[in-house]
Amino acid sequence: MGVIPLEVGINLRGLIASRFGSVSKFAKEIGWCYSKASRIVNGKQDPDASEIKDMIRVLGICDPAVVSSIFLS
């Protein structure tokens, strides 16, 4: 996976869609059940620090600005 460039309006849902095509495939890759991934992606559940770390790893995010844009906004 390449480095994800910082783009205006980047969000978790869009990043998952571009990398995996669906929340279901993302959930499988990260080792979560679909409902947990869906709740986090849809903003119904806040991820804890460990879950954020796992998402950063699985999504291949290397740029701190992207991490900040997605998880700290």
N, C-alpha and C positions, 0 to 999 in steps of 0.2 A: 504494500500500500504506500502511496506517495504522501507527501505532506499536504494537508488540507489548507488552501490559502484562505486568509481572512476575507470574508465577503460581507457586504452590508446585508443585514437581514438573515444571516445564517442562524438556523435553529436546529434543535435536536431532531425534530420530525424530518426535516429536509435532509439532514445529514444521514439519518438512518435510511431514508428512502434512496439516497444516492449510493450508499454503500451496500445495502442489503436488499433493497427493493420492497421490503415490507417489515412491519414490526414483528411479525411471526418469525421470519428468518433471523432477525436481530436477536430475538428472545432465545432462539435455539442456539445461536452462536455464543451468546454470553452466558448461557446456562440457566436462564430464568424461565418461569412459566409465562405464557402469553399474557395472562391477566396482569401480572406485575409489570411487565414491560409496557403494556398499554396504559396502565394507570400513571406511570412515570412520564411517558411520552405525551399523554393528554393533560398533564398537570394536576391530576387528581391525587397524586402521591409524590411527596418530595423524596428524592433519593438521599441516602445517608452518604457520608464521606467514602466509605468502602465501595458503594454502588457507583458513585461518580468516578472513582479510580478505575473500576472495571469498565465503565462505559468509555472513558478516555482511551484505555488500552485497546478495547475491541474496535473502536471507531478509528483508531490510528491518529488521534489528534496529537500533534507535536507543538503547535503554536500556542503559547500561553494566552495570547489575545483571543483566540478562538475558544479556549476553555473558559475564559472570563465572560465572553459574549454569550455562551450557551448556559453556563451553570451559575454565574454570579449576577445575572441581570434581573 
